[in-house]
Amino acid sequence: MPLSRSRADQRIAVLADSDTRWKWGAHTARRLAPREDSPGHRVTGYLLRGRATPTARQLGEAGIGADAAPVEVTCAEFLAELGRERYDVVVLALVGGAVQAVLHGARALWPEAARRPVFVTGYVGVVYEKLADGLLLRHGADLVLANSRHDAERFRAVYEGVGADPDAVTETALPFLAGAPYEPAGSRAHRVVFAVQPSVPEGRADRAYLLGRAAGHARLHPDREVLVKLRSRPGEHTTHLEEHPYQRLAERLPGGLPPNCRLVYGHMGEVLDGTDLLVTVSSTAALESLHRGIPTAVLTDLGIREALGNQHFLGSGCLASWDQLDAGLLPRADPAWLGTHGVPGARDADATPDRYAAARERLARLLARERLAPVAPYYTLETAPGYLPGILARQHLAPDGTPLPGAVRREEAAARRWLRAHLREAARGAYRHGVQRVAPAIRRLGEL
């Protein structure tokens, strides 16, 4: 009889397509281990090749790594690796379409009951748009992790609504909620952090307005330090395209940034150390801040709209405007809202149940089986014949989930691999330059 895979020597692969999803996937892999300090627990990292593939600096800022440097692969190359290597668990930290492609590729690899990996997926943070679309593209994974009771209920309702099996939905919490509880430094905020997002809001005028208000807050309160926390440096990409980087907007800000306001990078957990007020539109940083008990403001200046994602915070007690913050408001979060939205308090960590216990128990049951049934996504050529082939083709897979001809390259000489990698990076640079410099200039010319 084969040995159970539920022991502490699990091999876990993480496939991520951006810096934020790598952060979620790597932390999730560690949380799913039978014991996080287990010496036999090995995490192998893979980065899905694309426009948002993170740089080494971005991976370092995520604050967690694999047991070796992540390898950059295409979807087809990753599936070929799954066919060669024995992984017990595969964490898919990807956009929905890529998750669906890997799941169909797995079904092609193991069309019958087999000793295959357990597939795990989920969301990096707040799920505020494309709920049904994103969830149905993730259906078929053995575990679909929900970051809160609120999300778990919504996820199951979507699956049940289309007649899909909701059993994979498993309630957890964001795996990177950590840090020391907030200790107030008086009744005033001495350090204010404005956590920006790559695509929320999207327009130049709205982004310039928010940056201007942060600078204005610093001028109004010269005794406060105002930090504008950026996600990426110019030329880097994150999960979403950033057409109007705040670095460029700061260069054009009338009067510039005051001395007590500056742009910063770095690991969010380290930036939150010493923060007295976190301000954002709808960033997942708000959940990290709330976990610590830091006063957190979710801005209403541009409205409370689904396109911004701040409607997720209705009832939280955190909605506020820059005018109110200028006047001294320090929002207080509603404890009941925090409880249902997966934000346990750091101060009560010892009394808080392990949010990953249920996921580990389900994983252990699956790993203990000698064979697992084939992956069974909701989307098939029968349920979505006009949608699924395009999703798979974008990852160079045929409608049956097998790689298209040429999708997996044969072994290349070292010099050829080096040249291809540098050409690929140059192409990414040209693409990013086009998005951030050329496209806005063409639009301005078109408005003349």
DOMIBA-191517 format. One line per 5 residues: their letters; for each residue x, y, z of C-alpha. Coordinates in steps of 0.25 Angstrom, whole numbers, plus 5000, padded with zeros to 4 digits. Layout:
% residues N
a	X:Y:Z ~ ...
//
This chain:
% residues 448
mplsr	5000:5000:5000 ~ 5006:5014:4996 ~ 5010:5023:5008 ~ 5000:5034:5012 ~ 5004:5047:5006
sradq	4998:5054:5019 ~ 5012:5053:5026 ~ 5021:5065:5028 ~ 5029:5063:5015 ~ 5020:5069:5005
riavl	5025:5075:4992 ~ 5017:5088:4989 ~ 5018:5095:4976 ~ 5013:5110:4975 ~ 5010:5116:4961
adsdt	5008:5131:4962 ~ 5006:5142:4951 ~ 5009:5155:4959 ~ 5016:5160:4971 ~ 5003:5161:4980
rwkwg	4999:5147:4976 ~ 5013:5141:4979 ~ 5011:5147:4993 ~ 4998:5141:4995 ~ 5002:5127:4988
ahtar	5015:5126:4996 ~ 5009:5129:5009 ~ 4997:5120:5006 ~ 5007:5109:5004 ~ 5013:5111:5017
rlapr	5000:5111:5024 ~ 4996:5098:5018 ~ 5008:5091:5023 ~ 5004:5080:5034 ~ 5014:5088:5043
edspg	5020:5101:5037 ~ 5034:5098:5043 ~ 5034:5084:5037 ~ 5048:5081:5031 ~ 5042:5072:5021
hrvtg	5032:5083:5016 ~ 5037:5088:5002 ~ 5032:5099:4994 ~ 5036:5100:4979 ~ 5032:5113:4972
yllrg	5028:5116:4958 ~ 5025:5129:4951 ~ 5015:5129:4940 ~ 5022:5137:4928 ~ 5014:5149:4924
ratpt	5013:5164:4925 ~ 5012:5164:4940 ~ 5024:5155:4943 ~ 5030:5160:4956 ~ 5044:5165:4957
arqlg	5054:5160:4968 ~ 5052:5173:4975 ~ 5037:5171:4976 ~ 5038:5157:4980 ~ 5047:5161:4991
eagig	5037:5171:4996 ~ 5027:5160:4997 ~ 5034:5156:5010 ~ 5033:5141:5007 ~ 5040:5132:4997
adaap	5041:5118:4992 ~ 5052:5108:4996 ~ 5059:5112:4983 ~ 5058:5124:4973 ~ 5045:5123:4965
vevtc	5046:5118:4951 ~ 5039:5125:4940 ~ 5030:5116:4931 ~ 5018:5117:4922 ~ 5006:5109:4925
aefla	5009:5098:4916 ~ 5023:5097:4922 ~ 5017:5096:4936 ~ 5008:5085:4932 ~ 5020:5077:4926
elgre	5027:5079:4939 ~ 5015:5074:4946 ~ 5016:5061:4938 ~ 5030:5059:4941 ~ 5031:5063:4956
rydvv	5023:5058:4967 ~ 5016:5069:4975 ~ 5006:5066:4986 ~ 5000:5080:4986 ~ 4999:5091:4975
vlalv	4995:5105:4979 ~ 4990:5113:4967 ~ 4992:5128:4970 ~ 4987:5133:4957 ~ 4976:5141:4950
ggavq	4964:5132:4947 ~ 4966:5129:4933 ~ 4980:5123:4936 ~ 4975:5115:4947 ~ 4964:5109:4938
avlhg	4975:5106:4927 ~ 4984:5099:4938 ~ 4972:5091:4943 ~ 4968:5086:4929 ~ 4983:5083:4926
aralw	4982:5075:4939 ~ 4970:5067:4934 ~ 4977:5064:4921 ~ 4989:5059:4929 ~ 4980:5050:4938
peaar	4967:5047:4931 ~ 4965:5035:4940 ~ 4966:5034:4956 ~ 4980:5035:4959 ~ 4991:5039:4969
rpvfv	4991:5054:4965 ~ 4994:5067:4972 ~ 4983:5074:4980 ~ 4980:5087:4974 ~ 4978:5099:4982
tgyvg	4974:5113:4978 ~ 4967:5126:4984 ~ 4968:5141:4984 ~ 4979:5151:4988 ~ 4969:5160:4995
vvyek	4956:5167:4994 ~ 4947:5161:4983 ~ 4939:5173:4978 ~ 4937:5171:4963 ~ 4935:5159:4954
ladgl	4930:5150:4965 ~ 4923:5140:4957 ~ 4933:5140:4945 ~ 4945:5139:4954 ~ 4939:5128:4963
llrhg	4934:5119:4951 ~ 4948:5120:4945 ~ 4954:5115:4958 ~ 4943:5103:4959 ~ 4950:5090:4958
adlvl	4961:5092:4968 ~ 4960:5083:4980 ~ 4961:5095:4990 ~ 4955:5109:4987 ~ 4960:5117:4998
ansrh	4951:5128:5003 ~ 4957:5139:5012 ~ 4945:5141:5021 ~ 4931:5135:5025 ~ 4925:5146:5016
daerf	4933:5141:5004 ~ 4931:5127:5007 ~ 4916:5129:5007 ~ 4916:5137:4994 ~ 4925:5127:4987
ravye	4916:5115:4990 ~ 4904:5123:4986 ~ 4910:5125:4972 ~ 4914:5110:4970 ~ 4900:5106:4975
gvgad	4893:5116:4966 ~ 4899:5109:4954 ~ 4898:5095:4959 ~ 4913:5093:4961 ~ 4918:5086:4973
pdavt	4921:5096:4984 ~ 4929:5086:4993 ~ 4943:5091:4990 ~ 4940:5105:4996 ~ 4947:5106:5009
etalp	4947:5117:5019 ~ 4961:5123:5023 ~ 4967:5137:5025 ~ 4977:5145:5017 ~ 4990:5137:5020
flaga	4999:5149:5022 ~ 4991:5156:5033 ~ 5002:5158:5043 ~ 5010:5168:5051 ~ 5009:5174:5065
pyepa	4997:5180:5070 ~ 4996:5195:5069 ~ 5000:5203:5081 ~ 4994:5217:5080 ~ 5004:5229:5081
gsrah	4994:5238:5087 ~ 4981:5243:5081 ~ 4987:5249:5068 ~ 4993:5242:5056 ~ 5008:5244:5055
rvvfa	5010:5235:5043 ~ 4999:5234:5032 ~ 5001:5224:5021 ~ 4994:5226:5008 ~ 4994:5212:5001
vqpsv	4992:5214:4986 ~ 4987:5203:4976 ~ 4992:5201:4962 ~ 4978:5202:4955 ~ 4968:5208:4966
pegra	4965:5219:4962 ~ 4969:5217:4948 ~ 4968:5231:4942 ~ 4979:5241:4942 ~ 4971:5253:4948
drayl	4966:5244:4960 ~ 4980:5239:4963 ~ 4985:5253:4963 ~ 4974:5258:4972 ~ 4977:5247:4982
lgraa	4992:5250:4982 ~ 4989:5265:4983 ~ 4980:5262:4995 ~ 4991:5254:5002 ~ 5001:5265:5000
gharl	4990:5275:5005 ~ 4988:5267:5017 ~ 5003:5268:5020 ~ 5003:5283:5018 ~ 4992:5284:5027
hpdre	4998:5276:5038 ~ 5013:5279:5038 ~ 5015:5271:5050 ~ 5011:5258:5043 ~ 5019:5249:5034
vlvkl	5011:5245:5021 ~ 5016:5233:5013 ~ 5011:5230:5000 ~ 5013:5215:4999 ~ 5015:5210:4985
rsrpg	5014:5196:4979 ~ 5024:5197:4968 ~ 5036:5205:4962 ~ 5035:5211:4948 ~ 5036:5200:4938
ehtth	5031:5189:4947 ~ 5017:5183:4946 ~ 5008:5177:4957 ~ 4995:5170:4956 ~ 4988:5181:4948
leehp	4994:5191:4938 ~ 4998:5205:4944 ~ 4996:5215:4933 ~ 4998:5227:4942 ~ 5009:5224:4952
yqrla	5009:5232:4964 ~ 5024:5235:4962 ~ 5021:5242:4949 ~ 5009:5250:4956 ~ 5018:5254:4967
erlpg	5027:5261:4957 ~ 5016:5269:4952 ~ 5009:5273:4965 ~ 5008:5288:4966 ~ 5017:5292:4977
glppn	5023:5278:4978 ~ 5022:5269:4991 ~ 5024:5276:5004 ~ 5036:5272:5012 ~ 5028:5263:5022
crlvy	5022:5255:5010 ~ 5030:5245:5002 ~ 5028:5233:4993 ~ 5032:5220:4999 ~ 5034:5205:4995
ghmge	5036:5193:5003 ~ 5029:5182:5010 ~ 5015:5186:5015 ~ 5017:5179:5028 ~ 5029:5188:5031
vldgt	5023:5201:5026 ~ 5011:5198:5036 ~ 5020:5197:5047 ~ 5019:5211:5054 ~ 5007:5215:5045
dllvt	4996:5223:5052 ~ 4986:5224:5041 ~ 4985:5216:5028 ~ 4978:5222:5016 ~ 4974:5215:5004
vssta	4963:5214:4993 ~ 4961:5199:4995 ~ 4974:5192:4996 ~ 4976:5179:5003 ~ 4986:5187:5011
alesl	4974:5192:5019 ~ 4971:5178:5024 ~ 4986:5177:5028 ~ 4984:5190:5036 ~ 4971:5186:5042
hrgip	4977:5173:5047 ~ 4987:5181:5055 ~ 4976:5190:5060 ~ 4982:5202:5053 ~ 4972:5213:5050
tavlt	4968:5211:5035 ~ 4961:5220:5026 ~ 4955:5215:5013 ~ 4953:5228:5004 ~ 4939:5232:4999
dlgir	4944:5245:4991 ~ 4942:5238:4978 ~ 4929:5232:4982 ~ 4926:5218:4988 ~ 4925:5210:4975
ealgn	4927:5196:4970 ~ 4938:5200:4960 ~ 4946:5205:4972 ~ 4944:5193:4981 ~ 4941:5202:4993
qhflg	4927:5197:4994 ~ 4933:5184:5001 ~ 4935:5193:5013 ~ 4920:5197:5015 ~ 4917:5195:5030
sgcla	4932:5194:5034 ~ 4932:5208:5040 ~ 4944:5212:5032 ~ 4938:5220:5021 ~ 4943:5234:5021
swdql	4947:5246:5013 ~ 4960:5254:5012 ~ 4953:5266:5018 ~ 4949:5257:5030 ~ 4963:5252:5032
dagll	4968:5267:5030 ~ 4959:5270:5042 ~ 4965:5260:5051 ~ 4956:5247:5049 ~ 4962:5234:5053
pradp	4952:5223:5048 ~ 4948:5212:5058 ~ 4945:5199:5051 ~ 4933:5191:5055 ~ 4936:5178:5062
awlgt	4925:5170:5056 ~ 4929:5174:5042 ~ 4943:5170:5045 ~ 4938:5156:5050 ~ 4930:5153:5037
hgvpg	4940:5158:5028 ~ 4952:5150:5032 ~ 4960:5160:5040 ~ 4964:5154:5054 ~ 4970:5164:5063
ardad	4985:5163:5065 ~ 4983:5166:5080 ~ 4974:5154:5082 ~ 4983:5145:5074 ~ 4984:5134:5085
atpdr	4969:5133:5086 ~ 4966:5134:5071 ~ 4963:5120:5065 ~ 4973:5115:5054 ~ 4967:5120:5041
yaaar	4974:5110:5033 ~ 4971:5097:5041 ~ 4959:5094:5033 ~ 4967:5095:5020 ~ 4978:5086:5026
erlar	4968:5076:5030 ~ 4962:5075:5016 ~ 4976:5075:5010 ~ 4980:5063:5019 ~ 4968:5055:5015
llare	4970:5057:5000 ~ 4985:5054:5002 ~ 4982:5041:5010 ~ 4974:5035:4998 ~ 4981:5026:4989
rlapv	4975:5032:4977 ~ 4968:5045:4974 ~ 4956:5047:4963 ~ 4960:5054:4951 ~ 4959:5070:4952
apyyt	4945:5074:4948 ~ 4943:5088:4945 ~ 4929:5094:4943 ~ 4933:5100:4929 ~ 4934:5089:4919
letap	4932:5089:4903 ~ 4918:5085:4907 ~ 4915:5096:4917 ~ 4923:5108:4910 ~ 4927:5104:4896
gylpg	4928:5118:4892 ~ 4936:5123:4904 ~ 4945:5112:4908 ~ 4954:5109:4896 ~ 4958:5124:4896
ilarq	4962:5123:4910 ~ 4971:5111:4908 ~ 4976:5117:4895 ~ 4982:5129:4902 ~ 4991:5119:4910
hlapd	4994:5111:4897 ~ 4985:5099:4900 ~ 4976:5092:4891 ~ 4961:5091:4895 ~ 4964:5077:4901
gtplp	4974:5083:4910 ~ 4987:5078:4903 ~ 4998:5087:4899 ~ 4997:5093:4885 ~ 5009:5089:4875
gavrr	5021:5096:4879 ~ 5016:5101:4893 ~ 5027:5093:4900 ~ 5040:5096:4895 ~ 5051:5086:4894
eeaaa	5064:5087:4902 ~ 5072:5100:4898 ~ 5087:5103:4899 ~ 5090:5112:4910 ~ 5094:5123:4901
rrwlr	5081:5122:4894 ~ 5073:5123:4907 ~ 5081:5135:4912 ~ 5078:5142:4899 ~ 5063:5138:4899
ahlre	5062:5143:4914 ~ 5068:5157:4910 ~ 5060:5159:4898 ~ 5047:5155:4906 ~ 5051:5166:4917
aarga	5054:5176:4906 ~ 5040:5173:4900 ~ 5034:5175:4914 ~ 5041:5188:4915 ~ 5036:5193:4902
yrhgv	5022:5189:4905 ~ 5022:5196:4919 ~ 5028:5208:4912 ~ 5017:5208:4902 ~ 5006:5207:4913
qrvap	5012:5218:4922 ~ 5017:5228:4912 ~ 5013:5226:4898 ~ 4998:5222:4900 ~ 4995:5235:4909
airrl	5002:5244:4899 ~ 4995:5238:4887 ~ 4982:5240:4895 ~ 4985:5255:4898 ~ 4988:5257:4883
gel	4975:5251:4879 ~ 4968:5261:4888 ~ 4974:5273:4881
//
